[in-house]
């Protein structure tokens, strides 16, 4: 089995910063892409940022210049540094990993974390 465990959410004032972490563990052969999605009340889940195994990244337009995604391949961990937070960043943030499991080398599977709440409010 594979698990994604997130940490780092919380309550922050507008203009503040938070850092999310997500560690993947279990029967992992290779993680191709790791990313962060978010879902606000009444809205669809949306991609925030993603990073591939080679280090290339992409970001939602709404977070460019404020958020930075990074990963530590040795630790199977992805981070999201969020600066200049705005109230509209309030959402549940979900970690995602697209990976190859040991013994199932032909198939890439999506795994999700349990979600962590980020609230930006004064």
Backbone torsions as a table, in degrees:
resi	resn	phi	psi	omega
1	UNK	NA	162.0	179.3
2	UNK	-126.1	138.1	177.5
3	UNK	-127.4	142.7	171.4
4	UNK	-117.5	123.2	-178.1
5	UNK	-118.5	120.5	-177.5
6	UNK	-100.0	155.8	174.1
7	UNK	-155.6	161.6	171.9
8	UNK	109.5	-3.1	178.7
9	UNK	-73.8	176.2	178.4
10	UNK	157.4	-165.5	-179.5
11	UNK	-103.4	131.7	-179.5
12	UNK	-142.8	151.1	178.0
13	UNK	-79.0	155.2	174.9
14	UNK	-54.2	136.6	-176.9
15	UNK	90.8	-9.7	-178.7
16	UNK	-83.2	-175.4	-176.7
17	UNK	-131.5	151.8	172.1
18	UNK	-143.3	154.8	175.2
19	UNK	-127.1	121.3	176.5
20	UNK	-96.9	145.8	175.3
21	UNK	-129.2	150.8	177.3
22	UNK	-146.1	120.3	-179.8
23	UNK	-110.6	129.8	177.5
24	UNK	-100.3	140.6	179.4
25	UNK	-146.2	161.8	178.2
26	UNK	120.2	-153.6	-174.5
27	UNK	-82.5	71.5	-174.4
28	UNK	-106.3	126.6	172.8
29	UNK	-88.8	-50.2	-179.0
30	UNK	-156.6	138.1	173.5
31	UNK	-101.4	121.1	-178.4
32	UNK	-82.9	-60.4	-177.5
33	UNK	-128.1	138.6	172.3
34	UNK	-122.1	145.1	-177.1
35	UNK	-156.2	173.4	177.0
36	UNK	-124.8	133.1	173.8
37	UNK	-119.7	163.5	175.2
38	UNK	-143.0	154.0	178.7
39	UNK	-139.2	117.7	176.5
40	UNK	-92.6	157.9	180.0
41	UNK	-55.1	129.3	177.8
42	UNK	78.0	5.2	-178.6
43	UNK	-122.0	162.1	177.0
44	UNK	-78.4	156.2	175.2
45	UNK	-66.9	136.5	-178.4
46	UNK	-131.0	151.3	176.4
47	UNK	-72.6	132.0	175.4
48	UNK	-97.6	-52.9	-178.5
49	UNK	-160.9	152.5	177.8
50	UNK	-143.1	152.6	179.2
51	UNK	-139.8	131.1	-179.0
52	UNK	-89.5	169.7	-175.3
53	UNK	-61.4	-28.6	179.1
54	UNK	-82.3	-7.8	176.7
55	UNK	105.5	-7.7	178.5
56	UNK	-69.5	147.0	-174.3
57	UNK	-130.6	159.4	167.1
58	UNK	-144.6	150.7	-174.6
59	UNK	-132.1	151.3	168.5
60	UNK	-66.1	145.2	-179.2
61	UNK	-56.7	-34.4	-174.8
62	UNK	-68.6	-16.3	-177.0
63	UNK	-116.8	-4.2	-179.6
64	UNK	-57.9	134.3	-179.5
65	UNK	85.9	-12.2	179.7
66	UNK	-114.8	-35.5	-178.0
67	UNK	-108.7	147.4	176.3
68	UNK	-133.5	126.3	176.5
69	UNK	-101.3	141.9	177.2
70	UNK	-147.9	165.5	178.5
71	UNK	-145.9	153.9	174.4
72	UNK	-116.5	102.1	-174.8
73	UNK	-64.8	-32.2	-179.8
74	UNK	-66.1	-28.4	-178.7
75	UNK	-104.7	2.1	-177.2
76	UNK	51.2	43.8	-174.9
77	UNK	-125.4	139.8	176.3
78	UNK	-120.4	146.5	-178.7
79	UNK	-124.9	153.2	172.6
80	UNK	-133.9	108.6	175.7
81	UNK	-89.8	119.3	-175.8
82	UNK	-114.5	115.8	179.1
83	UNK	-115.9	164.7	178.4
84	UNK	48.6	48.0	-175.9
85	UNK	-65.0	145.3	-179.6
86	UNK	-120.3	158.0	177.6
87	UNK	-55.7	-33.0	-179.7
88	UNK	-72.1	-5.8	173.1
89	UNK	-83.0	-6.3	179.1
90	UNK	-62.1	125.0	-176.9
91	UNK	-178.4	170.4	166.2
92	UNK	-87.6	127.0	-178.6
93	UNK	-101.7	130.6	-177.8
94	UNK	-116.7	134.6	173.2
95	UNK	-85.4	143.1	177.9
96	UNK	-133.0	140.6	174.4
97	UNK	-132.8	131.1	173.6
98	UNK	-104.8	111.1	-167.8
99	UNK	-139.8	165.9	175.1
100	UNK	-106.8	126.2	179.4
101	UNK	-87.1	152.2	172.3
102	UNK	-58.9	131.4	178.8
103	UNK	84.6	-5.7	179.2
104	UNK	-132.9	61.7	-166.4
105	UNK	-76.4	-9.9	-176.5
106	UNK	-92.1	-7.8	-169.8
107	UNK	-124.7	131.7	171.8
108	UNK	-95.9	129.8	-175.8
109	UNK	-120.9	143.0	175.3
110	UNK	-87.5	132.0	172.1
111	UNK	-125.2	149.6	-176.7
112	UNK	-127.3	145.7	170.7
113	UNK	-80.0	177.2	-175.3
114	UNK	-81.7	-13.3	180.0
115	UNK	97.1	144.8	176.5
116	UNK	-135.8	134.5	-175.4
117	UNK	-80.6	131.5	171.7
118	UNK	-119.3	121.7	179.3
119	UNK	-122.4	124.2	179.9
120	UNK	-112.6	109.6	-174.6
121	UNK	-158.0	148.6	175.3
122	UNK	-95.1	NA	NA
